[in-house]
Amino acid sequence: MPQKSQPPKKLVLIGGGHSHAIVLRSHINNPLPNIHLSLISESSDTPYSGMLPGHIAGFYTRSECHINLQHLTNFAGAKFYINRVINLDLNNNRVICENLPPIDFDILSIDIGSIPATLTIPGAAEYAIAAKPVGKLLAEWEKLCNQIQEYQLPVHIGIVGGGAGGVELALAMQAKLHNQTGLEIHLFNRDRNLMPSYHPSVQRLMKKVLLKRKIKLHLGETVCKLEKQAEQVNKDKIKLTCESGLNLECDRSKAGTLYHRIFWVTEASAPQWLKTTGLTTDEKGFILVKNTLQSLSHSHIFASGDIATMVNHPRPKAGVFAVRQGKPLFNNLRRYILGETPQNYIPQPDYLSLIGTGDGKALANRGNFTLPPSRLLWFWKDWIDRKFMQQFQ
Ligand SMILES: Cc1cc2nc3c(=O)[nH]c(=O)nc-3n(C[C@H](O)[C@H](O)[C@H](O)COP(=O)(O)OP(=O)(O)OC[C@H]3O[C@@H](n4cnc5c(N)ncnc54)[C@H](O)[C@@H]3O)c2cc1C
């Protein structure tokens, strides 16, 4: 046990992701001893990934699918800095933020999620809407929905990335806009199979659902360029080009004016700044952690969620793993503070996936076992997700 005279340790959490939300909630119920706790996150709330596609489809309000970090830190007695971390000074144990003086720490935990990869292709950063940060994605989606409602004009949507995120986004958007005349949703995927990390039965079923919902699939197509068309009247026209020469652009001749958006939902990648911090990362820039969720190179630094790769147990970058790591992360932070040895955590090799299809149905998969989309599975998913969110209210 720490001596009473010992000064409190500074525990700093970077990113209000799923694991950290659980750490904060656990700290409210069972406080970590002798610490000054702080959270640094980009905004005052954070989305719960399980309900995000449902929100886009119109099933949930924004607040129903967001965890209020301001309330959570208030209840946890933690200091909350709404700011963006841009670097770490590991020689002096300091966090460097965009608009704040450096923040000192004794123990650090990082749960900042990931960003879509290949935003570096020409035009992507300027003209596409990245799926992360989610706040920006939702703001653009709301703007588009308002424009469509106001002007009732046709809309073309391009979605780049056919993993689970891209597929769910396409179905959610189609569900929300299905009454819109002139709606076209195009989904581009480099791989010939959709959702490559899923069982072939899931891939087949989802492809069937997408085709039935008239979503145009461009499989085996690698998007390599986005460019603004030099047109006088419609200055906003964007052309998307694939390596094969295939391209998507707005057809002004039919409708006069039309709205178009390109959403970027490619595989998860790590932010650039992490690579220069001195933390050991994998070849993609994700922080390598041991079974205890401690950094391979710095044992006083923990990482979880998408940004961490468990060196012995790599798993897909999905919210479900970030959620599951919350409790072991909290327990190991406690053990570390008390000077005890942190315990190993081994994530399950497979997990139950309930994937919404945007129309009040969901499909289920675990390992080789898949159930096709049904309303019953959606009710089950909805119940699990709402129950998860209740613990933060
Ligand atoms: C469209 C879409 C749909 C998805 N649907 C699902 C789904 O149904 N089920 C599922 O399991 N997964 C889904 N995912 C994946 C899921 O979103 C991620 O795996 C999950 O959010 C990872 O959780 P996390 O805790 O690692 O980080 P996040 O939930 O991304 O949280 C990171 C937090 O850190 C903050 N942050 C980031 N960078 C900084 C910084 N530099 N400084 C300060 N704060 C920072 C962010 O603002 C955010 O609050 C989906 C992804 C997308 C894009």
The ligand as an SDF file (V2000), in Angstrom:
LIG
                    3D

 53 58  0  0  0  0  0  0  0  0999 V2000
  -18.7890    4.4620  -39.7400 C   0  0  0  0  0  0  0  0  0  0  0  0
  -18.2330    3.5260  -38.7000 C   0  0  0  0  0  0  0  0  0  0  0  0
  -19.0520    2.5820  -38.0990 C   0  0  0  0  0  0  0  0  0  0  0  0
  -18.5440    1.7070  -37.1300 C   0  0  0  0  0  0  0  0  0  0  0  0
  -19.3810    0.8060  -36.5670 N   0  0  0  0  0  0  0  0  0  0  0  0
  -18.9080   -0.0340  -35.6420 C   0  0  0  0  0  0  0  0  0  0  0  0
  -19.7690   -0.9660  -35.0170 C   0  0  0  0  0  0  0  0  0  0  0  0
  -20.9730   -1.0450  -35.3180 O   0  0  0  0  0  0  0  0  0  0  0  0
  -19.2450   -1.7900  -34.0640 N   0  0  0  0  0  0  0  0  0  0  0  0
  -17.9180   -1.7300  -33.6990 C   0  0  0  0  0  0  0  0  0  0  0  0
  -17.4850   -2.4980  -32.8210 O   0  0  0  0  0  0  0  0  0  0  0  0
  -17.0800   -0.8630  -34.2690 N   0  0  0  0  0  0  0  0  0  0  0  0
  -17.5290   -0.0140  -35.2340 C   0  0  0  0  0  0  0  0  0  0  0  0
  -16.6780    0.8730  -35.8180 N   0  0  0  0  0  0  0  0  0  0  0  0
  -15.2590    0.9330  -35.3700 C   0  0  0  0  0  0  0  0  0  0  0  0
  -15.2070    1.7530  -34.0990 C   0  0  0  0  0  0  0  0  0  0  0  0
  -15.6430    3.0700  -34.3540 O   0  0  0  0  0  0  0  0  0  0  0  0
  -13.8190    1.8180  -33.4830 C   0  0  0  0  0  0  0  0  0  0  0  0
  -13.2310    0.5510  -33.4850 O   0  0  0  0  0  0  0  0  0  0  0  0
  -13.9370    2.3110  -32.0370 C   0  0  0  0  0  0  0  0  0  0  0  0
  -14.5300    3.5890  -32.0050 O   0  0  0  0  0  0  0  0  0  0  0  0
  -12.5850    2.3450  -31.3650 C   0  0  0  0  0  0  0  0  0  0  0  0
  -12.7590    2.7910  -30.0520 O   0  0  0  0  0  0  0  0  0  0  0  0
  -11.5860    3.5320  -29.3000 P   0  0  0  0  0  0  0  0  0  0  0  0
  -11.9450    3.5540  -27.8600 O   0  0  0  0  0  0  0  0  0  0  0  0
  -10.2880    2.9450  -29.6750 O   0  0  0  0  0  0  0  0  0  0  0  0
  -11.5540    5.0090  -29.8920 O   0  0  0  0  0  0  0  0  0  0  0  0
  -12.6950    6.0400  -30.2960 P   0  0  0  0  0  0  0  0  0  0  0  0
  -14.0390    5.5440  -30.0180 O   0  0  0  0  0  0  0  0  0  0  0  0
  -12.3830    6.4650  -31.6860 O   0  0  0  0  0  0  0  0  0  0  0  0
  -12.4230    7.2370  -29.2920 O   0  0  0  0  0  0  0  0  0  0  0  0
  -11.2390    7.9970  -29.3560 C   0  0  0  0  0  0  0  0  0  0  0  0
  -11.4630    9.2960  -28.6060 C   0  0  0  0  0  0  0  0  0  0  0  0
  -10.2290    9.9790  -28.5190 O   0  0  0  0  0  0  0  0  0  0  0  0
  -10.3710   11.3200  -28.9650 C   0  0  0  0  0  0  0  0  0  0  0  0
   -9.1110   11.6810  -29.6170 N   0  0  0  0  0  0  0  0  0  0  0  0
   -8.6300   11.1940  -30.7870 C   0  0  0  0  0  0  0  0  0  0  0  0
   -7.4430   11.7490  -31.0610 N   0  0  0  0  0  0  0  0  0  0  0  0
   -7.1580   12.5970  -30.0470 C   0  0  0  0  0  0  0  0  0  0  0  0
   -6.0790   13.4660  -29.7570 C   0  0  0  0  0  0  0  0  0  0  0  0
   -5.0220   13.5680  -30.5750 N   0  0  0  0  0  0  0  0  0  0  0  0
   -6.1280   14.2200  -28.6320 N   0  0  0  0  0  0  0  0  0  0  0  0
   -7.1790   14.1290  -27.7960 C   0  0  0  0  0  0  0  0  0  0  0  0
   -8.2400   13.3140  -28.0140 N   0  0  0  0  0  0  0  0  0  0  0  0
   -8.2220   12.5560  -29.1200 C   0  0  0  0  0  0  0  0  0  0  0  0
  -11.5540   11.2920  -29.9300 C   0  0  0  0  0  0  0  0  0  0  0  0
  -12.1570   12.5590  -29.9880 O   0  0  0  0  0  0  0  0  0  0  0  0
  -12.4400   10.2290  -29.2910 C   0  0  0  0  0  0  0  0  0  0  0  0
  -13.2750   10.7970  -28.3160 O   0  0  0  0  0  0  0  0  0  0  0  0
  -17.1630    1.7760  -36.7710 C   0  0  0  0  0  0  0  0  0  0  0  0
  -16.3360    2.7320  -37.3760 C   0  0  0  0  0  0  0  0  0  0  0  0
  -16.8510    3.5860  -38.3270 C   0  0  0  0  0  0  0  0  0  0  0  0
  -15.9280    4.5930  -38.9580 C   0  0  0  0  0  0  0  0  0  0  0  0
  1  2  1  0
  2  3  1  0
  2 52  2  0
  3  4  2  0
  4  5  1  0
  4 50  1  0
  5  6  2  0
  6  7  1  0
  6 13  1  0
  7  8  2  0
  7  9  1  0
  9 10  1  0
 10 11  2  0
 10 12  1  0
 12 13  2  0
 13 14  1  0
 14 15  1  0
 14 50  1  0
 15 16  1  0
 16 17  1  0
 16 18  1  0
 18 19  1  0
 18 20  1  0
 20 21  1  0
 20 22  1  0
 22 23  1  0
 23 24  1  0
 24 25  2  0
 24 26  1  0
 24 27  1  0
 27 28  1  0
 28 29  2  0
 28 30  1  0
 28 31  1  0
 31 32  1  0
 32 33  1  0
 33 34  1  0
 33 48  1  0
 34 35  1  0
 35 36  1  0
 35 46  1  0
 36 37  1  0
 36 45  1  0
 37 38  2  0
 38 39  1  0
 39 40  1  0
 39 45  2  0
 40 41  1  0
 40 42  2  0
 42 43  1  0
 43 44  2  0
 44 45  1  0
 46 47  1  0
 46 48  1  0
 48 49  1  0
 50 51  2  0
 51 52  1  0
 52 53  1  0
M  END
$$$$
